[in-house]
Amino acid sequence: MLVRGEAGWEIIPDLAPLPSEPIIDKPGKGSFCATDLELMLRLRGIENLVLTGITTDVCVHTTMREANDRGFECVLIEDCCAATDQSNHDHALKMIKMQGGVFGAVATSAAMIGALA
């Protein structure tokens, strides 16, 4: 599913990476599984990750958990993620928020933009 070159893989023009930006082809649910993502982040000195995408309850959640296990600080932007079912999205957010943010934080895009301004 979503194999480079197959139908549905294409990156929409509004989100296309710059020529110098890497594209990670992930074979599993999480972005760290069998990829060079951690090495790429470490070499750039990146410690904080902002997560968006689909699906909140599977790929995004798995990536956030993997990142947390590797010592990265994570925030998931809730209105920039979606799931196949709204209740799955809501439950995924609830799991992140448990125990004061057990493996990350959740914010809105407005809050993130405000914090960056």
Buried (B, 14 or more C-beta within 10 A) or exposed (E): EEEEEEEEEEEEEEEEEEEEEEEEEBEEBBBBEEBEBBEEBEEEEEEEBEBBBBBBBBBBBBBBBBBBEEEBEBBBBBEBBBBEEEEBBBBBBEBBBEEEBEBBEBBEEEBBEEEEE
